[in-house]
């Protein structure tokens, strides 16, 4: 292998890793869109049952469960709970907009 080829290998590896990150990002956005679509379905179901859109105990349970899953996956549970509070808020806003 020539000396000139050595810098290309790390650059190629970086490009490969970045491509994988972009693939994961696309998958995450797709999952968020799926969650929002489901939240849109929850709103009418809650309304039919006479339930309010805002359900703090349920929201807290969702975030707690996400923290537990984060710990099981070896992730910082506080960071994951932060993300899930935002996901729950997004879902709530979608439900309120549909109301």
Buried (B, 14 or more C-beta within 10 A) or exposed (E): EEEEEEEEEEEEEEEEEEEEEEEEEEEEEEEBEEBBEEBBEBBEEBBEEEEEBEBEEEBEEBBEEBBEEBEEEEEEBEEBBEEBBEBBEBBBEBBEEBE
